[in-house]
């Protein structure tokens, strides 16, 4: 790695005129100056697009790209396609990073020769401004162990793993070599992207303090109860993709164990959404979702002794899920 390795910061922008300045200014304040900021205006209808152009005109390290609305995945994919750096960091346009974030990440990547850098994240409420740790890791999990798949397995076992793509600085060359992009048209797209990337890494290293500040907004789509059906269908689609990936790895027991651990977590999220979130009355039953449900029923038998599964099933009702899914499958087949 060169002394001044370029870091590409990809920032999707959509109707965030209230927050954009704070996000961009946090990049401008970096103690490490070998960076480029790619602002992807995803069809904003407020002044966000004009703000992007204004920033680009003031600093040659900033580029503004304007496109028709393609969603978060589409905007991130555009940013990745235009990135020129050795490393890449996603920063959402309503969040911000610490002043030394890029320097801390690059120094760690240089020292450890890592493909992926993890760092602690803090979450703050948009209204109360209260801050709490969102992602925190145990340093001993990384000490003397840089093999990515072993660290990933440990993080999944201890439930320290975070799927948010913004929580990682990643290697651009590896990203392009594995032809990875974000799945468009779904929610929780990070669940696929981050896990697929980490399964391909060779080395992972940790910055053991907070580098990223994640804003929780009341009107965020991720917290909108009106999107129950979209969330459910997205989770079921992700499960189907993880199962397909599980089959691809064949005799690779460690990576298959990683996928198995994440599938259990995803299954629990579907169950919670199904029984407690209203998904039961809203889910769309197409052929793809029907197959996912069949896979869930199969996984049910494999995981019936798992403690996490048992605890969740006791809370939400194991028999109810099986009976209703089987009824819906029969109805579809009939």
Long-range contacts (C-beta under 8 A, 24 or more apart in sequence): 1-86, 1-106, 1-109, 1-110, 1-113, 2-86, 4-34, 5-34, 5-85, 5-86, 5-87, 5-106, 5-109, 5-110, 6-34, 6-35, 6-36, 6-84, 6-85, 6-86, 6-87, 7-32, 7-34, 7-35, 7-36, 7-85, 7-86, 7-87, 7-88, 7-89, 7-102, 7-105, 7-106, 7-169, 8-35, 8-36, 8-38, 8-79, 8-83, 8-84, 8-85, 8-87, 8-88, 8-89, 8-172, 9-35, 9-36, 9-37, 9-38, 9-88, 9-89, 9-90, 9-91, 9-102, 10-38, 10-40, 10-76, 10-79, 10-80, 10-83, 10-88, 10-89, 10-90, 10-91, 11-37, 11-38, 11-39, 11-40, 11-79, 11-90, 11-91, 11-92, 11-93, 12-40, 12-42, 12-72, 12-75, 12-76, 12-79, 12-92, 12-93, 13-39, 13-40, 13-41, 13-42, 13-44, 13-48, 13-49, 13-52, 13-75, 13-93, 14-41, 14-42, 14-43, 14-44, 14-48, 14-69, 14-72, 14-75, 14-93, 15-44, 15-45, 15-46, 15-48, 16-44, 16-46, 16-48, 16-93, 16-94, 17-44, 17-46, 17-47, 17-48, 17-51, 19-93, 19-94, 19-215, 20-48, 20-51, 20-52, 20-93, 20-94, 21-51, 22-96, 23-91, 23-92, 23-93, 23-94, 23-95, 23-96, 24-51, 24-55, 24-62, 25-96, 26-91, 26-96, 26-97, 26-98, 26-99, 27-91, 27-97, 28-59, 29-99, 30-97, 30-99, 30-100, 30-101, 30-102, 30-103, 31-99, 31-100, 31-102, 31-103, 32-100, 32-102, 32-103, 32-106, 35-61, 35-85, 35-102, 36-61, 36-62, 36-63, 36-83, 36-84, 36-85, 37-61, 37-62, 37-63, 38-63, 38-65, 38-79, 38-82, 38-83, 39-63, 39-64, 39-65, 39-93, 40-65, 40-67, 40-75, 40-76, 40-78, 40-79, 41-65, 41-66, 41-67, 42-67, 42-69, 42-70, 42-71, 42-72, 42-74, 42-75, 43-67, 43-68, 43-69, 43-70, 48-93, 70-184, 71-184, 71-185, 72-182, 72-189, 73-181, 73-182, 73-183, 73-184, 73-185, 73-186, 73-189, 74-182, 74-184, 76-165, 76-182, 77-181, 77-182, 77-184, 80-175, 80-181, 83-172, 85-172, 86-171, 86-172, 86-173, 87-117, 87-169, 87-170, 87-171, 87-172, 88-169, 88-170, 88-171, 88-172, 88-175, 89-166, 89-168, 89-169, 89-170, 90-165, 90-166, 91-166, 91-212, 92-166, 92-214, 92-215, 94-215, 94-217, 95-166, 95-212, 95-213, 95-214, 95-215, 96-213, 97-211, 97-212, 97-213, 98-210, 98-211, 98-212, 98-213, 100-211, 101-211, 101-212, 104-207, 104-209, 104-211, 105-169, 105-207, 105-211, 108-205, 108-206, 108-207, 109-169, 109-205, 111-205, 112-146, 112-203, 112-205, 113-203, 114-146, 114-203, 114-204, 114-205, 115-148, 115-170, 115-171, 115-174, 115-201, 115-202, 115-203, 115-204, 116-148, 116-168, 116-169, 116-170, 116-171, 116-197, 116-198, 116-201, 116-203, 116-204, 116-205, 117-168, 117-169, 117-170, 117-204, 117-205, 117-206, 117-207, 118-167, 118-168, 118-204, 118-205, 118-206, 118-207, 119-167, 119-169, 119-206, 119-207, 119-209, 119-210, 119-211, 119-212, 120-207, 120-208, 120-209, 120-210, 120-211, 120-212, 121-162, 121-164, 121-166, 121-167, 121-210, 121-211, 121-212, 121-213, 121-214, 122-210, 122-212, 122-213, 122-214, 123-213, 123-214, 123-215, 123-216, 124-213, 124-214, 124-215, 124-216, 125-216, 126-215, 126-216, 126-217, 126-218, 127-218, 131-213, 133-210, 134-162, 134-214, 135-160, 135-162, 135-164, 135-167, 136-160, 137-206, 137-208, 139-206, 139-208, 142-204, 142-205, 142-206, 146-203, 146-204, 146-205, 147-202, 147-203, 148-198, 148-201, 148-202, 148-203, 148-204, 149-199, 149-201, 149-254, 149-255, 149-258, 150-254, 151-204, 152-198, 152-199, 152-201, 152-204, 152-258, 153-254, 153-257, 153-258, 153-261, 156-258, 156-261, 156-262, 156-265, 157-261, 159-265, 161-262, 162-194, 163-188, 163-190, 163-191, 163-194, 163-195, 164-190, 164-194, 164-214, 165-190, 165-193, 165-194, 166-212, 166-214, 167-194, 167-212, 168-194, 168-197, 168-198, 170-197, 171-201, 174-200, 174-201, 183-237, 183-241, 186-233, 186-234, 186-237, 186-238, 187-221, 187-222, 187-227, 187-230, 187-231, 187-234, 188-231, 188-234, 188-235, 188-238, 189-234, 191-238, 191-262, 191-266, 192-238, 192-241, 192-242, 195-242, 195-258, 195-259, 195-262, 196-245, 199-245, 199-255, 199-258, 199-259, 225-277, 225-278, 228-273, 228-277, 228-278, 228-279, 228-282, 229-279, 229-282, 229-283, 229-284, 231-273, 231-277, 231-279, 232-270, 232-273, 232-274, 232-279, 232-282, 232-283, 233-283, 233-284, 233-289, 235-266, 235-269, 235-270, 235-273, 236-270, 236-283, 236-289, 236-292, 236-293, 236-296, 237-288, 237-289, 237-292, 238-266, 239-263, 239-266, 239-267, 239-270, 239-292, 239-295, 239-296, 240-288, 240-291, 240-292, 240-295, 242-266, 243-295, 263-299, 264-303, 264-306, 264-308, 264-309, 265-308, 267-296, 267-299, 267-303, 267-309, 268-308, 268-309, 268-312, 270-296, 271-312, 271-313, 271-316, 271-321, 272-312, 272-316, 274-316, 274-321, 275-316, 275-317, 275-320, 275-321, 276-316, 280-324, 283-328, 285-328, 285-331, 285-332, 287-332, 290-328, 290-329, 290-332, 290-333, 293-325, 293-328, 293-329, 294-329, 296-325, 297-322, 297-325, 297-326
